[in-house]
């Protein structure tokens, strides 16, 4: 009985940790893109534009995760096609 009572909070903590890790990775990746000059020289972009690019990348990632795929096969097909293009 104790194992079942503890399983739900542990699963919730795990899901929360995964979401936090995803946010941190997304922000880190966006910062790396901006700092590396992917969008142009940071001095030419300006601080405000650099921050807006990072915020936009975070918002786009959040929107992608908000809508789960309707079926698993379609999701796998999209994932495989993305891997083939990279």
Secondary structure, 3 states (H helix, E strand, C coil): CHHHHHHHHHHHHHHHHHHHHHHHHHHHHHHHHHHCCCCCCHHHHCHHHHHHHHHHHHHHHHHHHHCCCCCHHHHHHHHHHHHHHC
